[in-house]
Amino acid sequence: MEKRIDLRGPDDRLDDVVVRDVSMFRAEMLDARTLWLACYLKDADGESGRVVFEVTSHGGALTLRVTEGPDD
């Protein structure tokens, strides 16, 4: 069986993100430089079954990081 979530990249920098079986996707601008993203997994229990990302902009570069996973 394939992984439901696969986060890949060198040195804690994400450059490839795969999330399968998503029942709901949310995106919210927290401020002018920060985008909050959440993927809620099918058949999971509420917020414990989601993966959350923050995308931030600094000097023209974007940074993507995982702030919460379903195993947290």
N, C-alpha and C positions, 0 to 999 in steps of 0.2 A: 504494500500500500504506500502511496506517495504521501509525503509530509503535507500537513494542512498549511503550515507556515514554514517558509524557508527564507532566511535573511542572510545574504552573502555579501561579503566585501572584505577588503584588506584592512587590518589595523583598526577595527571597530568603525570603519567608514562603510556605510551601506551603499552598494551600487546595484544591487539586484534584489528585489523583494517579490515574493510570491505568496499570496494568501488565497487558499481554496475554500470553497463552501461558505461563502459570505452571504448572510441573510440580510444584512443592512450595512450600508456605507454612509458615514457622516463626515462632513468637512466644515470647519468653522474658522474664520479669520479671528484670531485672538487680538492682534494688533496689526499695524501696518507692515510688520516684518515676520509675523509668525502665523503659520497655518497649522491647525490641529486636524488630524485625520484619525478616524476610527473604523475598523472593520469588525463587525460582530459576526461571530461564527455560527453557522447553523447547528442546531441541537446542543447549544452551549447554554450555560446558566447565566443570563444577564451580563453584567459588567465583568464577571470573572471569565467570560468566554469571548474576550475581545483583544485585539491588538491595536495599540495606539501609537501614532507617530506624530512628531512635530517637525515641520519644515520651516527653517529660518533662513533669512537673507541677511548677509553681512558683506558689504563691499562688492556687490554684484555676484557673489557666490552663494549657492544654496547648500544647506546642510540638512540631511534627513537623519533622524534618530528615533529609535524605538523607546518610548517612555513607559510602556506597560505591555505585558504579554499575557496570554491566557494561563500561563503557569505561575504568574505572580500571586 
